[in-house]
Amino acid sequence: MVYGLTDALKNLNTYCQEKTTRLRDSLSPARQPTTSNQSSPTTVPSPPTMDKTPSIEDPMPDGNTGMSRTQFRRYGKETVDYIADYLETIHKRRVVPAIEPGYLKDLIPGEAPNRPDSFESVMDDFEKLIMPGVTHWQHPRFHAYFPAGNSFPSILADMLSDALGCAACPAMTELELIMLDWFGKMIGLPKEFLPLTEGGKGGGVIQSSASECNFVSLLAARFEVMKELRQRFPFVEEGLLLSKLIAYCSKEAHSSVEKACMIGMVKLRILETDSKYRLRGETLRNAIQEDRNLGLIPFYVSTTLGTTSCCSFDVLSEIGPVCEENELWLHVDAAYSGSAMICPEFRYLLNGIEYAMSFNTNPNKWMLINFDCSTMWVRDRFKLTQALVVDPLYLQHSWMDKSIDYRHWGIPLSRRFRSLKLWFVIRMYGVEGLQKYIREHVRLAKRMESLLRADSNFEIVNDVVMGLVCFRMRESDEMNQKLLMRLNSSGRIHMVPASLSERFVIRFCVCAENACDKDIDTAYEIICQSAQQILRENAKEAIVEEEEEDEDHTAVFKEEPLSTGRRGSYTMPERQLSKEELLAARGQQESLAKKRSFLVRMVSDPKCYNPKIVRHLNLANHRKMSQDLFRDRTLMQTISHGQRPNRLSHSPGSAGSAFNWEEEDDRVVASSQTGVQTPL
């Protein structure tokens, strides 16, 4: 259990100073020890001087050490140069690889080498074998998913973290506390969530991903409600109580919420959203009442600020009071958009956060910190830790009652020094530099939105609030799928789809750190050119199909040629057609007539290609289309009826007698049409 946080934090600076000094002394034998009367709590000792050459010999016994310190210095510098060159020339590479699954199996030996390879050989194979199969998330035309945070300060911090190689230490714990306090203040979280609030119960932790944050918050909520249920129903099986629990999220929530409920063995109800793809309070209230009437126990609600599909924002100001009234745990997942809250103009989206029990965001998405780094805050840290405490003897220590122990805050026991990346990036960019980066991405997204809106071939599907634009061609879903497939297969750009209101849409997200207007304009040109090519190809295909069907239509009459009598009336072919053959020929001709009329109109009016859109056309256009279909059907009926044996053989000597029987019927049908056509 975690106790006495306030006491530990009162002497935070002194404690950090002492631990830092001891650590440095232990790692640097040549450093002179510092006595207690030579240093004060406010004095920070300077780092030890690192000689350019090792002070002791650097042996390589039998060549089995892998890499000596001297080689590490040399190859480390070369690797940093490689990374810098890669990021500088990344725009020359394909965004996505042009390989097939399993490509690497035949290129790498089936067994590990017995003898060591040189670093040059490994790096050569890395470039030849690995890089061709890499998707370049830092590419200026990578616009899929969300940004994959990355920056040089973050890379260097990760190098230091890896070099330390520690799974836990005092500096790691205390820097994480301070960084979560910094970042929480930067995004405007209530003080109840901050870990260094005097006398507060709140706290924060850095998890590996938003998926883990969702799962951990659900476990905490489940433990809290099960503890209450066990007290109220002490003689009821826990399995039965667990089977009654139900959680809620919107249909736009991340799939990790569903996975968390699967692992946690609780029911999940996915709720509908409004026209802007937001979860509303009234929808949640009605669902809670319905489920309680069925004997279920609502206990957890997962909301999203910045959904994956379209970056929509659930209305916390409505959902929060509903959760408070019904005593539900409210979790807020702001994996993408949370970093944008460092800009004051976006904090209105946090209205209602005071009702939340937990909140998470991913600096490794939109704050230039490379994976993994997902920050999570809770209003009551004890409700989180009591659900995850496992305290064997070999993990107990003498500081348990005076410090935070992060092994009780998540699933893993060993933890990476993730706070070091936050510390480096925040200090080297500053809050103003990070705000400038966020605002530039939003401006570029608005630029793409304006370009697409000005093009009559496209429509915008979402509200562009952050750096995500959802668009589609004003065509069928099949056409939009074809467009996205062509764009991604070209290797020049990469995007992913989403489904909104049961329509296929394409997501365009501004991702690259140094994205500029030229990158946006280039992406738009690529999209526009591919769309125009698809539209032209579709028109050509329709014309080709029309010509082929015209040929088939002509062939029907060439198979059974009709001879003309003395006065222009048709006579029967030599072979008498059976009733079944006549019906089949008539059905084929009617079908061809319908297809021909439909294909001709599709070229001039592509909206007709989607049957669902036909129902929404205005009445005048609908009536015109019905009349066209009726005209073509009437014409084909006249032609097909002209082949009937009983009609053609009647009164062959009278002029025009072959059509006299049809004229009255034609007039009757034409005068009775209503203009209402059954949707195609």
N, C-alpha and C positions, 0 to 999 in steps of 0.2 A: 504494500500500500504506500501511497505517497503522502507524506506529512511534512509540515513545517516549511513550506515553500518560502514564506515571508522571512523567516530567520536566515535561510540560506542566501536569499537575495540581498539582505542588508549588508553582508560582507562580501558581495560578489567581486568587487574590484580587487580586494586584498587576496581573496582566495585564488582568483585567476593569476595574479602576479606570482604568488608562491608556487603554484603548479607549473607555470611557464618557466620560472627560474630553475626548478628542479629538473624539468624535462630537458632543458637546454644543457644543464650541467652534466646530466647523465649521457647525453648524446655527444658531447664535446669534451673529451678527457683533457685536452690541452687548455681548455678555458679555465681561468682562475676562479675558484669558488668565491661566491659573494657572501660575506658574513652579514648577520642580521643588523649590525650597527653601521654598515656601509650603504645600505639601501633603504629607501622609504617606500611606503605603499604606492605613492604617486609616481615613482620613477620606473620607467620601462627600460630594461636593459637592451642594449643594441645587440643585433644578431651576431653570431660568431663569424669571423672572417674566413672565407673559404679559399684555400690555396688553389691555384690553377693546376698544380700537380699533386698527386696523392702523397701524404706524408710517410706512408709505409709502402712496402713493396706490393705490387699487384700481381700475385702469382696466377698462373693458369695451369694448375696441375692436370696433366694428361688431356688438356683441352676439354674438360667436362663441365666447366663452370657456365657454359652458355654464352656469357658476355662479361668481360672484365670491366672495371670502373673506367679505365682509359677508353675502351671501346664504347662504353655507354655514353661518355661525354661526346665522342665523335659522332656516333650514330644518332644520338639524341638531337644534336644540332642539325644533322641531315634530315631527320624526320620532321623537325619543326619547319625546315625549308620546304620539304615536300608538302606539308599541310598548307603552308602559305601559298605555294604555287598552285596547288589544287583548287583552293578557293578563289584564287585570282583568275584562273583560266577555266573555271567550271562551266561558263556559258558556252564553251566550245564542244562540250560533250552532249550526248543524247540525255534527255531528262530521265527516261526510263530505259532499261536494258532491252536489247533485241535478242533475247535468248529464250530457250524452251526449258520447262521444268526438267531437272535432272542433268543439266548441261555439265555440271562440275564433276559428276561422278566419274566420268571417263577421262578427266583431265588430271585428277589427283590420284596418286598411287593408292591401292587398296589397303596397304599396311603402312604403319609408321616407320620412319627411317631408323636404322640402328646406329648410324654414325651421324654426328652433328652436321648441319648445313651452315653455310656462312650467311651473315645478315644480308649481304648483297644478293645472294641467291633467293632468299625469302622475299625480299622487297621486289625483286624482278618478277617472281611468280605472283606476288600480290597485284602488281600492275597488269600482268598478262591474264591472270585467271580470275581474280576477285573483282577488280574494277569493272570488267565488262558485264557483270551481273548485279551491279549496284544501282539502285534508284537514288538519284541525286536530289535530296530534300532541300539542299541549299541553293539549287539552281534558280536563276532569276525567273524562269518560266515554269517552276513547280508551283501549281496553284491548287493542289489537292488537300483534302482534310483541313488541318490547321497548321500554323507555323511550327516547325521543329526548331525550337530555340537553340541558338548557338552564337558564340562570340569568342574572341581571343582571350579575354580575361577569364571566362568560364572554362575554356580548355586548359589554361594554365593552372587554375585552381584544382581542376580534376587531376592533373598530373601530380600536384603536390599531395592530394588526398590519396592517390594510388601509391605514391612513394612512401607515405607514412604507414600504409598497410594496417591500420588499426581498426578493430571492430567496435571499440568503445573506449572513451577516455574522458576525463573531466572537461577539457577544452571543447571537445565535440558537443557535449551536452549543453554547456553554458553558452557557446556561440549560437547554437540552435535556438535557445531561449531568446537571446537578444535579437537575432535576425527575425524571428516570428513576431516579436514586439515591434521592431522597425517596420516590417512589411504590413502588419496589421494596421498600424497608424497611417501608413502611406495610402492604403486603399479605403480608409475611413470606417473600419470596423468599430462597433461599440466597445467601450472599455471593458465590458464584462467578458469579452473574448480574449483579451490580451493577457499574456502570461506574467507580465511584470506589474500588473495592477495591484496596488497595496490592498491586502485583505480580500482579493478577489478569488473566485473559484475557477476562473477560466484558464485556458492554456492552449498551447499549440504544439504541433509535431510535424515533421517533414516525412511524408510517406513516399513510396516509389511512384504511385500513379493515382489518378482520380478514381480508378476502379477500386483500388485498395481503400481509398477514403470512403467510398460508398459502402463497401462491405463492412468496414470497421464501424461506421456509424450505425448501420443496421444491426450489427451484433450488440452494440451498446443499447440501442432501443429495445431489442428483443430481451436482453437480460433484465432491463428495468421493468418491462411489463410482466415478464415471467416471475420475477421476484414478488410483485404485487399479487399475481394470480395464485401463486403457491400459498401465500398468506390467507387469501380469501377462500381457497378451495384446497385445503391441505390433504384431502383424501382422494383427489382426482389425479389420475395418471398425467405425468408431464407431457407425454406424447399426445394425449387428447387435448390438453390445453394448447400445445404448440400447433395442432392442426386447425385451431380456431383463429389463429393470428392472420391478419391480412394487411398488406402494405399497398401504397398507391404511388403512381407516377403518371405522367402524361404520355401520350403516344409518341411524342418527340424526344422523350428522355433517352439517355445513352443506354446501350445494350448492357452495360455493366450493372445497371440496377436490376435487370432481370436475372443476370447471372448471380448477383449477390443473394437474391431471394431463393434461387435454386439451391445454392450452397447452404444458406441458412434455413432451408426447409420451411419456408413460410409462403403463403399465397400472395400473389401480386395481382392487383387490378389496374389495368392500363386505361386511363381516362381520355376522353376526347378533348380536343382543344377548340378555341374559337377561330374566327376567320384569319387571325394573325398568328395562329399556331401557338397560342398561349394557354396554359392551364388557368382556369378561373376559380374563384372561391365557391361560387354557387354549384358548379359541377362537382367539386369535391364534397361539399356538404350533402348533396343529394346521394352521392355514392356511399358515404358513411352511413346515412340513415338506412339505405336499402340493405347494406351488409349487416347492420345490427339487427334489422328485422329478420334476417336469415340466421341469426345466432352466431355471427362472426365477431371478432374482436379487432377493430382497427387500431393500429399502434404506430405506424410510420408513414411519412410522406416524403418523397424525394422530389424536389423541384429543381429546375434548371434555369440558370441565367446564361443565355447564349447556347442554344441547342445545336447539336452537331449538324442537323439537316439544313437549317436556315437561320441560325443565330437569333431565335426568338427568345422572349423573356417571360417566364411565368410571373403572374401578378402576385408578388409576395404580400402586398398590402391587403389583398383579399384572402389569400390562403392562410396567412399567419393567424388572424383571429379565429378562423375555423379550427386550426390545429390547437390553439390555446383553449378554446371552448371544449374540445373533445379530448384534451390531454394526449395529443399525439406528438411524437418526436418529429420535428421539421428539420430536414437536411437540405442545404442549398449547395448545388453543384455548379460552380462558375469556373469550370476548368479552363475555358478559353477566355471568356470576357472578364474574369476577375482581375487580371493584370491591368486592364484598361481603367479600373476604378482609381488608379493613381492620378488620373486626370479628373479634376472636380466636375467637369461638364457631364460626366457619365455616371456620377454617383446617385442620380435620381433613380437609376435602375435598382439600387439597393433599398429603396423604400420598403419597409416591412422586415428588414433583416433582424430587427430587435426581437422578433418572434422565433427566430431559428435557434435550434439547439446545437447545430454544427454547420460548418461552412468550409468549403475547400476551393482552391484555385491552383492552376499549374503554371508557375513561372517558366517551366521548360517548354511552354507553348509560345507565350507572347511577351516574355521579358528577357530574352537573349541568354537564357540559362539552358545548357544542354541537358538532355535526359540523363538521370531521372531526378525530378524535384517537384513534388506535389505537396503544397502547404495545406494544413488542416487546422482549424480552430474549433474548440468546443466551449460552450457556456459553463459547463460543470465537468471538470476533468475527472472527478471521482466517479461519475457515472460511466465514463469511458474505461478507466483503468480497472474498475471492479469486475468488468466483463471479461478482462483479458489477463488477470493476474494468475501466474503460475510461478511459484517461488521455491524452487529446490534449494537445498543447502549449498550446493557448489556455486550458486549465483548470488548468495547473500554477501553483503559487505558492511563495513562499519559506518558508511555514510547514508544508509537507507532512510533514516529518519530526518535527514537534513537536505536532501537533494532530489531532483527529478530523476526517475529511472525510466528511460524511454523503452525498455524492453516490455513494459506493461501497456504501451500505447499502440501496438500494432501486432502483426503476425510474426515477422522475423525477429530473431534474437540479435544477430549481428547486424550492424547498420553502417552505411557509408557516411562519409564526412560531407554530406550534401550542403550543409550550411556554409561551407567554405566558398562554394560557388556563388551563393547569394551575397556574401560579404564582399567578394571581389567585384562582382558586377555592379552592385549598388554603389560602392565607393568609387569605381573607375568611370561610371557613366553619370552618377548623380541622379537625383530624382528628376531634375529638369531634362537631362539627356534622355532618360527613359520615357518621359512624357512626350518629348519631341518625336521619338521613334514611334510611339503608339499613334499620335496624331497624324503623322505622315502616312502610315498604313491606312488609316480611315480616309484620308483625303484621296489616296490612290484608288481605294474601293469606290468612292463617290465618282471619280473620273471614269472608271469602267462602267459604272451604272449609267452615267450620262451618255457614253458612247453607244451602249446597247439600246437605250431608250430612243435614241435618235435614228436607229435602224429599224425599218418597218418589218424586217424579218424576225425580230426577236421581241420578247416580252420579259419584264422583270417580275419575279414571283414573290420575293420577300421584301421586307423593310430593311434597307441597307443602313444599319446603325453602326456596326463595327467594320471589320475588314472583309466581310463575306458578301458576295453577290450571287444570288440564285437566278438563273435565267433559262429560257428555252426558246427554241424556234416556234413560230406560230404554225406548227405542223403537228402531225401525229406523234405519239410516243415512239413508234418505230423509226420515224425520221430522226428524232432527237437521239435515240440510241445509236443510230448509224453515224450521226455527227460526232458523238463523243468517242465512239470506237475509232473513227478515222483520225481524230485529233490525237488520241493517245498512241495509236500505232505509228504515227508519223515520227515520234520521238522528239518533236519540237516543243511540245507543251504537254502538261499532265493535269487532268482534273478528274473528279469522281462525281457520280450521280447521287441524287436523293429522290425520295418520293413525297410529294406534297399534294394533298387533296387528290390522291390516287393518280397523280400526273408525274411523268418522268421529267425531272429538272436537272440541270447541270450546275454544279457548285464551282464558283471562282473565288479563291481566297488569296489575298495578298500575303505572301509568306517570307520572301527573301528580306534579310536585314536591310540591305542597301537598295531596295527596289526604288525605281524612279519612273517618271512619266514615259520614258522611252520603252521600258519593259511593259507597261500597260498598253501602250499603243501597238507594240509588236504583237502582244497576245491578242488584242482585238482584231488585228489584220489577219492573223492566222485563223481565228475563229470565223471571221467573216468570209474569207476565201473558201474555207472548207464547206461552209453552209451554202454558198452559191454553187459550188461544184455539185453538191448533193441535190440541190433543187434542179439544176440543169439535167443531171443524170436521171432524176425521177421523171422529168418531163419527157425526155427521150424514150425512156422505158414505156411510158404510157402511150406514146405515139406508135412505137414499134408493136405493142400489143394490139393497138387499134388496127394497124395495117394487116397484121396476121389474121385477125378475126374477120376483117373484110374479105381476105382471100378465102377463108373457110366458108364465109357466107356465100361467096360466088360459087365455090366448089359444090355446094349443095344442089344448086340448080343445074350445074353441068353434068352431074351424075345421072339425072333423069331429064333429058331435054324434052321440051314440049313443042309439038308441031303446031303451026298456025293454019287455021282453016281458010276457006275462000273469002269470008267476010270479016276476017280479023279475030275470030273467036278461037280460043285454045282448044286443042283436042288432046285426048288422053295418050300417054306413052303406050308403046306396044305391050309392056308388062303391067298387069294390074297389081297395084300396091295393096297390101293387106291393111286391116284396120290398125294393128299394132305399129306397123311401119309408119303409117300416116301420123299417128299420135306422137311417136318418137321424133319424127322430122319436125313436126309443128313445135314441140317443146324445145328442141334445139334452136330453132329459128327465133323463138321468143326470147330465149336466154341470151343469144347473141345480140339481139336488138337492145336488150336492157344493158348489157355490158358495154356495147358500143356507145350508147347515149351517156352512160355514167363516165366512161373513160374520157370522152371528149370534154365533158364539163369539168372533170378533175384537173385537166391541164390548165384551164382558165381560172378555176376556182378551187385551189387545193383544200379549202375547208371541208369540201364534200368528201374528202378522203376518210375522214374520221366520222363514223356513223353517229357518235355521241354529239358531235358538234351540229349535225343536221337538225337535231331537235330544238336547237337554240337559235336557228336562223329566223329572221323576221318573216311574217306571214306572206308578204308580197313575193319575196325570193322563193319561199317554200312553194307557193302556188305556181310560180313560173317553172320550177323544176318538175312539179307534178304534171304540168301540161306537156312539157317536153317528153317525159316518160310515156304519157298517154298517147302522144302523137306517134312515137316510134312503135309502141305496141300495136296501135291501130293499123299502121302501115304493114307491119309484119303479119297481122291477122288477115288483112286483105289479100296479101300475097299467098299466105298458106291456104286460105280458104279457096283461092283460085285453083288449087290443085285437087280439090275434092272430086272424086269420080262422079258422085251423084249430081253435083252441081255442074260440072263441066259437060256432062253428057245430056243435060236438059236443054231442049230447044236449040240445037246447034245451028239451025238455019236462021235464027233471028239475030240482028246486029246488036252487039253489046249485051246479050242476054246472060253472059257469064257473070256480070256484076250487078244485074238488076236486083237480085235477091239480097245483096249486101248493103245497098245504099241506104235503105230505110233504117236498118239496124245501126249503121254507122252514125246516122244523124241522131238517133235516139240516145246512144251512148255518149256522144259528144255533148249533147245538150244537158246531160244529167251529171257531168263531172262536178265535184265539189271543191277541188283544189287542195284536198287533204291527202297527202301521200304517206303511206306507211314508211317509216325510217328504213333506209337501206341497211 
